[in-house]
Amino acid sequence: MKAKKILSVLFVLVLAMGFIACGSESSSDATSKDVSSMKAGTYTETVKGIHEGMVIDVKLSEKKIDSITIVKHAETPGVSDVALEKMPQRIIDAQSINIDVVTGATYTSNGILAAVAAAINKAGGNAEDFKIASEAVSLTDADRRKLGSNDIPSKWDMSFDIVVVGGGFAGLAATHAAADNGAKTLLIDKMPFVGGNSQINGGVYASYTSKIASDLQQKLDLVPDTAEKHIEDTIKGGDYMSDVALVKNFVYGAPFYLNLLLDNGLKVRESLTRPGGHYGYRTYTTINGVGGDIVKVQKKLVEKSGATVMTSTKMIEIYRDAKSGRVVGIKTETEDGIKNIEAKKGLILATGGFAGNVAMRSQYVPALTEDLPTTNHVGATGEGISMAQEIGANTIHMGYIQLYPFANPNNGRLDPYAVIPFSGPSAGIVYVDAHGKRYVNEGERRDVCSKAAQDTGSFPTFSIMGEDIVRKGGFITEAQLESGMKADRIFKADTLEALTAEINKRTYKDIKINISASDLMETIRIHNGYVKAGADPDFGKVIDKGVMMSIEKGPFYAIPQWPSVHHTMGGLTITPKTEVKDIWGKVIPGFYAAGEAVGGIHGTNRLGSNAVVDCVSHGYIAGQFASTGTLPDFIPKK
């Protein structure tokens, strides 16, 4: 460090001496070869700046501009002052009249330049000789100081090729890919277990095809989906604010990774749904309707790969070499104290979003106060993003934060029963408010459904379904139904009138409601007619005949629901190779990111069931690219 300080001081002294020497023999040597001889002397020129009558003395020697003195002027105070003060010395230092004018004082600056040019010509010289490029110091991208760490360990406690931070969908996929490609890989998680938010995810996975897609499409009489349609829906669903290359990454990666999971034991239900914002039947649901089903398979893949996993290990600093700009490792807090861990080939950040951090989320969206619950687990606090910013990483879309419209209204949680309303629109589930009236197109995206619920002025809202939807929809298991009723999260009755009584006899956050049975029955009667007609004139819902079912046969079911802070679309800016970019748009060497810690993928709004595929696809890309410098085969070559 002492040597670095000495070098910095010497560099500053060299620059200072260069400026002091301007106009001296060493300065003129650089230009004298190309400058015509002039008659030495002082030449007085009267020129126009902002106003007429600016008088300037220009002192010249045989091949130099020696001094410039403003003798008299009527320029505007406060506007021209900087030009009058700075321009003469800039011209002398550069020995050039081809220099930038002072912003905001163009006329005054040009007047001074004109006076010098006139003096040179009057002295028998050629003003064109002094229109050389300025040699003033300017920062290039290479010269710009890189944000980095004050102290980098001279000795590491542990050393790995690849270090992955965060053990959710993205981190597990990255760890498996890196280790499977021969890299010595470490995965750390600050929690006592891996899985994080992914463990409590709804277990829904969007993929335009898979090894079982054709059989399901034939069995359910569904039209095959395409990658192009999945890409189109995603970009439209995010209001065209997505990075298209990143969307293509996860859409093309979706079937690859789903097949990998299926080959290693993942079980899914016999259904393909079309949830809000999607217009293709592409969403698979895991057998238990939770992300833990996927995490279980991923953990098995990581174990097979031979990677090292450390839990209860919290990253507290990222080490970036300020000279090379490269990320070289991290500082961690472990049960055995502080440990510095080297990442020789790369650090992959998969630390998730910040929906669980009230201070951070309300920094970007002030309305998201602590009064609003979150579906997230306690570890979704976003400090990984902040630590990346500390070393110069850029972020994007931080103000785009999504509410989940169908969370448990009593606590805001995304329990297994809160996924049913999300999966059910294409099957015919109806959303009603606390007055028994429809309030939104059930096939709309999450942000629209959330706002519509809040705009009803009532609390909570409900999903209503009949026996056909429950038994034939394929997205609800008998065990899920029974446990939901036992937990008092799903209400059941033989008639709609009796179902209304079941809804009304409960309280929701100590609030009692009184839905009119006749209003609810009329709402369902009208909706049944729309299903049969194949058109929804009230809200414009897309109704696929033969797929969407009416609600006529009992028993009938209701699930209470309400919006809860769910997903943060903003995060670190990355390239399609998952390389993290800095605030100048340049890649930070040795630094990669995937999952909810990344922004720019989903635009203003993420379509449900795209989260898992985004995480696992980009996680897999990060693991392979960081370890081998190559991209997976599922990425299109063009």
PEBELLIN-V874882 format. One line per field, one symbol per residue. ss: DSSP state (a for helix, b for strand, c for the rest). phi: phi as a letter, one per 30 degrees, with the letter a starting at -180 (. if undefined). Layout:
ss: ???
phi: ???
This chain:
ss: caaaaaaaaaaaaaaaaaaaccccaaaaaaaaccccccccbbbbbbbccccccbbbbbbbccccbbbbbbbbccccccccaaaaaaaaaaaaaacccccccccccaaaaaaaaaaaaaaaaaccccaaaacccccccccccccccccccccccccccbbbbbbbbcccaaaaaaaaaaaaccccbbbbcccccccaaaaccccbbbccccccaaaaaaaaccccccaaaaaaaaaaaccccccaaaaaaaaaaaaaaaaaaaaccccbccccbcccccccccbbbbcccccaaaaaaaaaaaaaaccbbbcccbbbbbbbccccccbbbbbbbbccbbbbbbbbbbbbbccccccccaaaaaaacccccccccbccccccccaaaaaaaaccbcbbccccbbbbbbbccccccccccaaaaaacaaaccbbbcccccbcccccccaaaaaaaaaacccccbbbbbbaaaaaacccccaaaaaaaaaccccbbbccaaaaaaaaaccbbccbbccccaaaaaaaaaaaaaaaaaccccccccccccccccccccccbbbbbbbbbbbbbccbbcbccccbbbbccccbbbbbbbcaaabccccccccccccaaaaaaaaaaaaaaaaaacccccccccc
phi: .ddddddddddddddddddddejdddddedcddccddbddlcccbcbccdbdidcbcccbcebbccabbddaabdddicceddddceeddddddhbccbdddejbdddeddddddddddddddidbeddccdddcddbdceddddcdacdbcedbcdbbbdbcccjcdedddddddddddcjddbbcbbdddbckhdddcddicbcadaadcdddddddchcdecbdddddddddddchicdddddddeddddededddddddcjdcbddabcbdejcbbdbccbdecibdeddeedddddddddidcbbchbcdbaccbddddiddclbcbcbdcjdbcbdcdclcccbdicbddcedddddcbedddddcdbddddddcidddddddecjdcbbiddcbcccdbdeddbidcdedddddddceddjeccbddcicdbaddddddddddddddddibbccbccbcdddddcdicbcddddddddddicbcbadbddddddddddccbhiccbbddddddddeddddedddddibcddbiddccdjcdcdcbcddcbbbdaadbebbcddlddbddciddccdcicddeibbaaiddccidcidacdeidddddddddddeddddddbiccddddedc
